[in-house]
Amino acid sequence: MAVPADGLTLYRLVRSDPPTLRDFLPPSPELAAQRHWPELLRAGLSHFLRPEQAERVRRQRVSRIARVDLERGQGIYVARTGRTPGHVTVWAPPAVLLEAARVVG
């Protein structure tokens, strides 16, 4: 069940420091179809509740961990998804997430 993400701080793996809009774009419909992801999950973005949880799934050394501070009242929703501890899916406009993101690791 998705709930408002008002005031929540999350962590996301990004490719660059500082993050770019590309770091917050959802996967393509083609990739989602290839991986059999439902459209609802494709439209959301993976984040983690704690930075060490993001660190555990980092596959590329060039990836960075961005802290994403979500303000109240922006219409952002989050839901616990997947089997990875601390993994959540966030539904928000990419530009809003980019504005809220700062690389921390």
Number of C-alpha atoms within 10 A of each C-alpha: 7 14 12 17 22 16 12 13 17 23 27 28 25 20 17 15 15 13 20 16 12 13 18 22 17 17 13 11 14 9 11 16 12 9 9 10 13 11 11 9 16 19 19 22 20 23 26 24 18 16 19 14 17 23 17 10 10 16 9 9 7 10 16 22 24 27 22 22 18 23 15 12 10 14 14 19 17 21 17 19 17 11 8 13 14 18 21 21 21 25 22 20 16 17 14 16 21 19 14 14 24 18 17 12 13
